[in-house]
Amino acid sequence: MGVVSTLLGTLLNDRYRLEARIGTGGMSTVYRALDETLERQVAIKLMNREIASDSDQLERFRREARAVAQLSHPHIVGVIDAGEDHGRPYIVFEYVEGETLKERIRRLGQLPIGEAVAYAIEIARALGAAHARHIVHRDVKPQNVLIDEEGSAKVTDFGIARTLDEDGLTQDGRVLGTTDYVSPEQALGHDVSGQSDLYSLGVVLYEMLTGQVPFRGENQVAVAMQHVREEIPDVRALRPEVSASLAAVIDRATAKDLRDRYRSDEELIADLEDVLALEAARSGTATGEATAVIATLPRRARKRVPLRVRRPEWLALLALVAVIAAIGVIVFVVLRGGERGTGTSGDRATGVGSGGQTEQLREIGLKGDSARDYDPDGDATEHADETAFAVDKDPSTFWSTETYEANDLQKAGVGLTVDVSPGAVLRRMVVRTPTPGFTADVYITAGDVPESIDDPAWRRVAGPVRVGGRESIDLDSAGQEARHVLLWITKLPPGGDRVEISEIALYR
């Protein structure tokens, strides 16, 4: 340790003054240093003197400098310079003020889901840039991801990276990388490709969501063999609120068989982007780095994110507009003397009257808080925070049931009620869903919502109906006025584990 400390204050090549040691490894030590020429902070990786005479290690270190010098990406720590001082090679990197992703996980435990997915996207984009140049990182772990002061992720330490178009310098069978994140093929000493980095990233994502690595053992070899032989534990066992879509991404990224794993960075990134959009739609908010990454999503995914999340700077303006509009509505209603029901949106639909004649149906304008989850046979709650998405006129947002096992609700049903107070004679319900194929009935009641589906106050006016992507359901209300209407889901879609409702419209 004394030998290392004597280096502090050393001036490398009359330019870089070593100020503090910030990291160390078997081959090199990393220092914070001052670039006295440009008067800025930098990070310098200096090869340890005791192994500088090892020609293989020296070549690996030089190869790292060549490899990372090719990479220019906002989520990769950039190389500024490289050189040798008195026979000791060094690499100069941009200095990133902040913390490692590992430190962030230790500090926070489980990261917010949106933030974890956002960091996974940034890391995957960085790896994609490296893989495009045929460079495999081979040691993807949260210790090698820096979080800067703005909250952005930057991948560092390509110390055991190698290009795919040259022979490696490691002996056959030698395992490189940290075994907590090592891919099965790397643990077995086989050739690795970019898919190996994607496996490691899948494990990092698992740790961000759960606060712990998937496998533990008495030693590194025991952990490595678990990666070879055992499936990654179900992330939802430790974090139940993780969506099935996100869990599926982790499962595919960490598949043992390369044929089942993501084949490319682009495939993984596309799925992560879709998941981030869905998470933002489900929660209705985005915080931290998730907000920044949402702004970079491709149009395909970005259009699924609610406008209030995509453009938070518009919130104040929209709030002002909403107040003005509300005042206008109040004045309009007062001047007209009021009108029954919740008002109309002006939309029209064609219906058939009791005499067989064609009639024009009018859509009922629904209040933003008119929808409620209905789970009388379960725990009495079913994503209550998402119900507004079913009546917000935004098909990219949705309310969803909880996730169920084995395509079975294991109860009579679950549903969504809509308040149409003070009342209306309903003629049609239109349902939009991204999970078509489920079965549902429609009920109405003239009073408060009954506590049980078996209560005679409920009157079934349609069903059972197999609901498609956009299902128009005629309601047989026999002239009875409804104060509440219920979409009662009795069967999940084939092969599905939940139902999502993006929009409900009612007509009279």
C-alpha positions in Angstrom: 0.0 0.0 0.0 2.9 2.3 0.8 4.3 1.9 -2.8 0.9 2.9 -4.2 0.6 6.0 -1.9 4.0 7.3 -3.0 2.6 7.7 -6.5 0.1 10.4 -5.4 1.5 13.8 -6.6 3.4 12.1 -9.4 3.3 13.9 -12.8 3.0 11.6 -15.7 4.7 12.8 -18.9 4.8 16.3 -17.5 1.0 16.6 -17.9 -1.1 14.4 -15.6 -0.7 14.9 -11.8 -2.1 12.0 -9.8 -4.3 13.3 -7.0 -6.3 10.4 -5.5 -6.7 6.7 -5.9 -10.3 5.9 -6.8 -10.1 2.2 -7.8 -7.8 -0.8 -8.1 -7.7 -4.2 -9.8 -5.4 -7.0 -10.4 -3.8 -5.4 -13.4 -4.2 -1.7 -12.8 -5.0 1.2 -10.5 -7.3 4.1 -11.3 -6.5 7.6 -10.1 -8.3 10.9 -10.2 -5.8 13.3 -11.8 -5.4 16.8 -13.0 -4.6 17.5 -16.6 -2.3 20.4 -16.1 -2.3 21.3 -19.8 -6.1 21.7 -20.1 -6.7 22.3 -16.4 -9.4 19.7 -16.0 -10.1 16.6 -13.9 -9.5 13.2 -15.6 -9.3 9.6 -14.6 -6.1 7.6 -15.3 -5.8 3.9 -15.4 -2.2 3.1 -14.6 -0.8 -0.4 -15.1 0.6 -1.9 -11.9 4.4 -2.0 -12.1 4.7 -5.6 -10.9 2.9 -7.0 -13.9 4.1 -4.5 -16.5 6.9 -6.9 -17.4 4.3 -9.6 -18.4 4.1 -9.3 -22.1 0.7 -10.9 -22.3 -0.8 -8.6 -19.7 0.9 -5.6 -21.3 -0.6 -6.5 -24.6 -4.0 -6.9 -23.0 -3.7 -3.4 -21.5 -2.6 -1.8 -24.7 -5.4 -3.6 -26.5 -8.0 -2.2 -24.1 -6.7 1.3 -24.9 -7.1 0.6 -28.7 -10.5 -0.9 -28.2 -12.1 1.8 -26.1 -10.4 4.5 -28.1 -12.6 3.4 -31.0 -15.8 4.0 -29.0 -17.6 7.3 -28.9 -21.0 7.1 -27.2 -22.8 9.2 -24.6 -23.1 6.1 -22.3 -19.5 4.9 -22.6 -16.8 6.6 -20.5 -14.6 8.2 -23.2 -10.9 7.7 -23.8 -9.0 11.0 -23.9 -5.4 9.9 -24.2 -3.0 7.0 -23.7 0.8 6.8 -23.2 3.6 5.3 -21.1 5.7 6.8 -18.3 8.9 5.1 -17.3 7.8 1.9 -18.8 4.3 1.9 -17.2 1.4 2.3 -19.7 -1.7 4.3 -18.8 -5.0 5.3 -20.3 -6.7 8.7 -19.7 -10.5 8.7 -19.4 -13.0 11.4 -18.9 -13.6 11.9 -15.2 -17.2 11.0 -14.1 -18.3 12.6 -10.9 -21.0 10.5 -9.2 -21.3 6.9 -8.0 -21.3 3.4 -9.4 -24.5 1.6 -10.2 -23.5 -0.9 -7.5 -23.2 1.8 -4.9 -26.6 3.1 -6.0 -28.2 -0.3 -5.5 -26.6 -0.7 -2.1 -27.8 2.8 -1.1 -31.4 2.4 -2.4 -32.0 -1.3 -2.4 -34.6 -1.9 -5.1 -34.5 0.8 -7.7 -37.7 2.3 -9.0 -38.9 0.1 -11.9 -38.9 2.9 -14.5 -35.4 3.9 -13.4 -34.0 0.4 -13.6 -35.4 -0.1 -17.1 -34.0 3.3 -18.2 -30.5 2.3 -17.0 -30.8 -1.0 -18.7 -31.6 0.8 -22.0 -28.7 3.1 -21.6 -26.3 0.2 -20.8 -27.7 -1.8 -23.7 -27.2 1.1 -26.1 -23.6 1.4 -25.0 -23.0 -2.3 -25.5 -24.6 -2.0 -28.9 -22.1 0.6 -29.9 -19.3 -1.6 -28.7 -20.7 -4.7 -30.4 -21.1 -2.8 -33.7 -17.3 -2.5 -33.6 -16.9 -6.2 -32.7 -15.9 -5.4 -29.2 -17.3 -7.6 -26.4 -17.1 -6.1 -22.9 -17.0 -9.5 -21.1 -17.3 -8.0 -17.6 -20.7 -6.2 -17.5 -21.6 -5.6 -13.9 -23.0 -2.6 -11.8 -19.5 -1.9 -10.5 -18.6 -1.0 -14.1 -21.4 1.4 -14.7 -21.0 4.9 -13.5 -24.0 7.2 -12.7 -23.0 10.8 -13.3 -24.3 13.9 -11.5 -27.1 14.2 -14.0 -28.2 10.6 -13.3 -27.1 9.2 -16.7 -25.3 5.8 -16.9 -21.9 5.4 -18.4 -20.2 2.0 -19.0 -16.6 1.7 -18.1 -13.7 -0.7 -17.6 -13.3 -2.6 -20.9 -10.3 -4.1 -19.2 -10.9 -7.7 -20.4 -12.7 -6.7 -23.6 -11.5 -8.3 -26.8 -12.5 -7.9 -30.4 -14.2 -10.8 -32.1 -11.9 -10.7 -35.1 -8.7 -11.5 -33.3 -7.5 -14.4 -31.2 -7.9 -13.9 -27.4 -4.9 -14.0 -25.1 -6.6 -16.0 -22.3 -5.9 -19.7 -22.0 -8.6 -22.1 -22.9 -11.0 -22.7 -20.0 -10.1 -19.7 -18.1 -13.1 -17.7 -16.8 -12.9 -13.9 -17.1 -15.4 -11.6 -15.5 -17.3 -11.5 -12.2 -19.1 -14.8 -11.6 -22.2 -13.0 -10.1 -23.0 -11.9 -13.6 -21.1 -14.4 -15.8 -22.8 -16.0 -18.7 -23.0 -19.8 -18.9 -20.7 -20.0 -22.0 -18.2 -17.7 -20.4 -18.3 -19.7 -17.1 -17.5 -22.9 -19.2 -14.6 -21.2 -20.9 -16.3 -21.2 -24.3 -16.1 -18.5 -27.0 -18.2 -15.5 -26.2 -20.1 -13.0 -28.3 -22.2 -10.0 -27.7 -24.9 -12.3 -26.4 -22.8 -13.0 -23.4 -22.8 -9.3 -22.5 -26.6 -9.3 -22.9 -26.9 -12.2 -20.4 -24.8 -10.2 -17.9 -27.0 -7.1 -18.4 -30.1 -9.3 -17.7 -28.6 -10.2 -14.4 -27.8 -6.5 -13.7 -31.4 -5.6 -14.4 -32.5 -8.4 -12.0 -30.3 -6.9 -9.3 -31.6 -3.4 -9.9 -35.2 -4.6 -9.5 -34.6 -6.9 -6.5 -31.6 -5.4 -4.7 -29.7 -8.7 -4.9 -27.9 -11.0 -7.3 -29.8 -14.1 -8.4 -27.3 -16.7 -7.1 -25.1 -17.1 -4.0 -22.6 -19.8 -3.2 -19.7 -20.7 -1.1 -17.2 -19.5 -3.7 -17.0 -18.0 -7.2 -16.9 -21.4 -8.9 -20.1 -22.5 -7.1 -21.9 -19.3 -8.3 -20.6 -19.7 -11.9 -22.0 -23.3 -12.0 -25.4 -22.0 -10.9 -25.3 -19.7 -13.9 -24.6 -22.8 -16.0 -27.2 -25.2 -14.5 -30.0 -23.2 -12.8 -32.6 -20.9 -14.2 -32.6 -17.3 -12.9 -35.2 -17.1 -10.1 -38.5 -15.4 -10.9 -38.0 -11.6 -10.4 -41.7 -11.2 -9.4 -41.2 -13.5 -6.3 -39.1 -10.7 -4.8 -40.8 -7.7 -6.6 -44.4 -8.6 -7.3 -45.2 -5.3 -9.0 -42.8 -6.1 -11.8 -45.0 -6.6 -15.0 -45.1 -9.8 -16.9 -43.6 -8.0 -19.9 -40.5 -6.9 -17.9 -40.1 -10.4 -16.3 -40.2 -11.9 -19.8 -37.4 -9.6 -20.9 -35.2 -10.8 -18.0 -36.0 -14.4 -18.8 -35.1 -14.1 -22.4 -31.9 -12.0 -21.7 -30.7 -14.7 -19.3 -31.7 -17.8 -21.3 -29.0 -20.5 -21.0 -29.4 -21.6 -24.6 -28.1 -19.0 -27.0 -30.9 -19.8 -29.4 -33.4 -18.7 -26.8 -31.5 -15.6 -25.8 -31.7 -12.2 -27.5 -29.8 -12.4 -30.7 -28.9 -8.7 -30.9 -28.7 -5.5 -28.9 -31.4 -4.1 -31.1 -33.9 -6.8 -30.1 -33.3 -6.3 -26.4 -33.3 -2.5 -26.6 -36.7 -2.6 -28.5 -38.3 -4.7 -25.8 -36.9 -2.6 -23.0 -38.2 0.6 -24.7 -41.6 -0.9 -25.0 -41.6 -1.9 -21.3 -40.5 1.6 -20.3 -43.4 3.1 -22.3 -45.8 0.7 -20.7 -44.5 1.3 -17.2 -44.9 5.1 -17.7 -48.4 4.5 -19.0 -49.3 2.3 -16.0 -48.0 4.7 -13.4 -48.9 7.9 -15.2 -45.6 9.4 -14.1 -41.9 9.1 -14.7 -39.0 10.2 -12.5 -35.3 10.4 -12.5 -33.5 8.9 -15.5 -36.7 7.4 -16.8 -37.8 10.9 -17.8 -34.6 11.5 -19.8 -34.8 8.1 -21.5 -38.5 8.5 -22.4 -37.5 11.6 -24.4 -35.1 9.5 -26.5 -37.6 6.6 -27.2 -38.4 5.9 -30.9 -41.8 7.0 -32.1 -43.1 3.4 -32.0 -42.7 3.3 -28.2 -43.0 7.0 -27.4 -46.5 7.2 -28.7 -47.6 4.8 -25.9 -46.4 7.2 -23.2 -49.1 9.7 -22.0 -48.5 13.3 -23.1 -48.2 14.4 -19.5 -45.2 12.1 -19.1 -43.6 12.8 -22.4 -43.9 16.6 -22.1 -44.1 17.4 -18.4 -43.3 21.0 -19.1 -46.7 21.3 -20.6 -48.4 20.4 -17.3 -48.7 24.0 -16.1 -50.1 25.2 -19.4 -52.6 22.3 -19.6 -53.7 23.0 -16.0 -54.4 26.6 -17.0 -56.3 25.5 -20.0 -58.3 22.9 -17.9 -59.3 25.6 -15.5 -60.5 27.9 -18.3 -62.4 25.1 -19.9 -64.0 24.1 -16.6 -65.2 27.7 -16.1 -66.6 27.6 -19.6 -68.5 24.4 -18.9 -69.9 25.8 -15.7 -71.1 28.9 -17.4 -72.6 26.9 -20.3 -74.5 24.5 -17.9 -75.8 27.4 -15.8 -77.0 29.3 -18.9 -78.8 26.2 -20.2 -80.3 25.4 -16.8 -78.4 22.1 -16.5 -78.8 18.8 -18.2 -79.2 15.2 -16.9 -76.3 12.8 -17.0 -72.6 13.6 -17.1 -72.8 15.4 -20.4 -72.0 14.3 -23.9 -68.8 14.5 -26.0 -70.7 15.1 -29.2 -69.8 11.7 -30.7 -72.5 9.8 -32.5 -73.1 6.1 -33.1 -75.8 4.3 -35.1 -78.2 2.0 -33.2 -81.4 0.0 -34.0 -84.5 1.0 -32.0 -87.1 -1.4 -30.6 -89.2 -0.9 -33.7 -86.3 -1.8 -36.0 -85.7 1.8 -37.1 -82.1 3.3 -37.2 -81.3 5.7 -34.4 -78.4 8.0 -33.6 -76.8 7.2 -30.2 -75.0 9.8 -28.3 -71.8 9.2 -26.3 -71.8 10.1 -22.6 -69.0 12.3 -21.5 -67.4 10.5 -18.5 -65.6 12.2 -15.6 -61.9 11.5 -15.1 -62.7 9.8 -11.7 -65.8 7.9 -12.9 -64.1 4.5 -13.2 -63.5 2.2 -10.2 -62.0 -1.3 -9.9 -64.4 -4.0 -8.7 -63.0 -7.1 -7.0 -65.6 -8.4 -4.6 -64.3 -12.0 -4.5 -60.6 -11.1 -4.1 -58.7 -8.6 -2.0 -61.1 -5.8 -2.9 -58.5 -3.9 -5.0 -57.3 -4.4 -8.6 -54.8 -1.7 -9.6 -57.1 1.1 -8.3 -54.4 3.7 -9.2 -54.9 2.9 -12.9 -58.7 3.1 -13.3 -58.6 6.7 -14.8 -56.7 5.4 -17.8 -59.8 3.5 -18.9 -61.8 6.7 -19.4 -59.1 9.3 -20.3 -59.6 9.2 -24.1 -56.0 8.1 -24.5 -55.8 4.6 -26.1 -52.0 4.4 -25.2 -52.9 4.2 -21.5 -54.7 1.4 -19.8 -56.1 -0.1 -16.6 -55.1 -3.7 -16.0 -56.2 -6.5 -13.8 -53.6 -8.2 -11.5 -51.5 -10.9 -13.0 -53.0 -14.4 -12.6 -51.4 -17.9 -12.8 -52.3 -20.6 -15.3 -54.7 -18.5 -17.3 -57.2 -18.8 -14.5 -58.9 -16.0 -12.5 -59.6 -18.4 -9.7 -62.7 -16.5 -8.8 -66.1 -15.6 -10.4 -64.7 -12.5 -12.0 -63.2 -9.1 -11.6 -64.2 -5.8 -13.3 -64.4 -2.1 -13.7 -67.4 0.1 -12.8 -68.2 3.4 -14.4 -70.3 6.1 -12.7 -72.8 7.8 -15.0 -74.6 9.7 -12.2 -77.3 11.1 -12.0 -78.3 8.4 -14.5 -78.8 7.4 -18.1 -80.5 4.8 -20.2 -77.5 3.0 -21.7 -77.7 1.5 -25.2 -74.1 0.6 -26.0 -70.6 0.0 -24.5 -67.5 0.2 -26.7 -64.3 -1.5 -25.2 -60.8 -1.1 -26.5 -58.2 -3.5 -25.3 -54.6 -4.5 -26.1 -55.4 -8.0 -24.7 -58.2 -9.3 -26.9 -60.0 -12.6 -26.4 -61.2 -12.3 -22.8 -64.8 -13.0 -21.9 -67.0 -10.5 -20.1 -70.6 -9.6 -19.1 -72.1 -6.1 -18.7 -74.3 -5.2 -15.7 -76.1 -2.0 -14.6 -77.5 -0.8 -11.4 -79.8 2.2 -10.6 -78.2 2.8 -7.2 -74.8 2.5 -5.4 -72.4 -0.3 -6.5 -73.4 -3.5 -4.7 -70.8 -5.3 -2.7 -71.5 -8.7 -4.4 -71.9 -9.6 -8.0 -74.8 -11.8 -6.8 -76.7 -8.9 -5.4 -80.1 -8.6 -7.3 -79.5 -4.9 -7.6 -77.2 -5.8 -10.5 -79.0 -6.4 -13.8 -77.1 -8.1 -16.6 -77.7 -6.3 -19.9 -75.1 -8.1 -22.1 -73.0 -11.1 -22.3 -71.2 -13.3 -22.1 -69.2 -11.6 -24.9 -65.7 -12.5 -26.2 -64.1 -9.1 -26.4 -61.9 -8.2 -29.4 -59.5 -5.4 -29.8 -62.4 -2.9 -30.3 -65.6 -4.4 -29.2 -69.0 -2.7 -29.6 -71.5 -4.3 -27.2 -75.2 -3.5 -27.5 -76.9 -3.3 -24.1 -80.4 -4.6 -23.4 -81.4 -2.2 -20.6 -85.2 -2.4 -21.4 -85.5 1.3 -20.6 -84.0 1.0 -17.1 -81.9 4.0 -16.1 -78.4 3.2 -14.9 -76.3 5.0 -12.4 -73.4 2.6 -12.5 -72.4 0.2 -15.2 -70.0 -2.8 -14.7 -67.7 -4.5 -17.2 -67.4 -7.9 -15.5 -64.5 -10.0 -16.7 -65.1 -13.8 -16.3 -62.3 -15.4 -18.4 -58.8 -14.3 -19.3 -57.7 -14.3 -23.0 -56.3 -17.6 -24.2 -52.7 -18.0 -22.9 -53.0 -14.7 -21.1 -52.4 -13.9 -17.4 -54.2 -10.5 -17.2 -56.7 -8.2 -19.0 -55.9 -4.6 -20.0 -58.6 -2.0 -20.8 -57.4 1.0 -22.7 -60.7 2.7 -23.1 -64.4 2.4 -22.3 -67.1 4.5 -24.0 -70.8 4.5 -23.2 -73.7 5.6 -25.5 -77.3 6.4 -24.8 
